[in-house]
Amino acid sequence: MDLNWLSIAEVHAGLKEKKFSAVELTKAYLERVKHGEKLNNFITITEDLALEQAAAVDAKIAAGEKIGMLEGVPAGVKDLLNTKGVRTTCGSKMLEDFISPYESTTTQRLLDGGYVLLGKTNLDEYACGASTETSYFGPSLNPWDLMRVPGGSSGGSASAVAAGQCIYAIGTDTGGSIRQPAALCGCVGMKVTYGRTSRFGAVAMASSWDTIGPIARSVEDGAHVLNA
């Protein structure tokens, strides 16, 4: 079984049926992230945190407790959203060492749902771009063709999903920053209705337009993430 290409529903069923553990699943994704480092999709890889979160899900399953749809599912989060104890750079040298003291509403809800955070994904600096070439940490590449851009500004998120480095990723969309990279990388991306998801904890580009939403490999997966 190739763990890196399962849907969220397949992961949920596999964990419940103990076909694989959340730790095994997380290790498979971390290995793919490291193997695909040339894509430069992650600014920060949270390996220790991810394995700790996965182990907690395995402990629940071992205890006979029910798990939610996103529990144990490895994900990436655009490095524009604040994550407590994990640096949030916005793709900028100015915030290279900034460690957020709080969680964004989006990431807190994912935490509450038991997600596994693989790391923070690359983006155009402060989300000002459409190619993920303006990141201080270097450009992300399109996994389908390394000579092409993945789009932006959520290019690291879309490229990571397309490359099997995470099952889904969170992006932000102001003027196309989820939709365009999703299209260029062959993923499903959605700009939600303004106000559908809270902007709290997302570094603003244009507060009256910014939205936070999912990038996934299928409409069904995107719906599961949006429901959370």
Secondary structure as GFF3:
##gff-version 3
##sequence-region A 1 228
A	DSSP	three_ten_helix	3	5	.	.	.	ID=ss1
A	DSSP	alpha_helix	8	16	.	.	.	ID=ss2
A	DSSP	alpha_helix	22	35	.	.	.	ID=ss3
A	DSSP	three_ten_helix	37	39	.	.	.	ID=ss4
A	DSSP	beta_strand	42	45	.	.	.	ID=ss5
A	DSSP	alpha_helix	47	62	.	.	.	ID=ss6
A	DSSP	beta_strand	74	78	.	.	.	ID=ss7
A	DSSP	three_ten_helix	93	95	.	.	.	ID=ss8
A	DSSP	alpha_helix	105	112	.	.	.	ID=ss9
A	DSSP	beta_strand	116	121	.	.	.	ID=ss10
A	DSSP	three_ten_helix	125	127	.	.	.	ID=ss11
A	DSSP	alpha_helix	155	162	.	.	.	ID=ss12
A	DSSP	beta_strand	168	173	.	.	.	ID=ss13
A	DSSP	alpha_helix	179	185	.	.	.	ID=ss14
A	DSSP	beta_strand	188	189	.	.	.	ID=ss15
A	DSSP	beta_strand	211	216	.	.	.	ID=ss16
A	DSSP	alpha_helix	219	227	.	.	.	ID=ss17
###
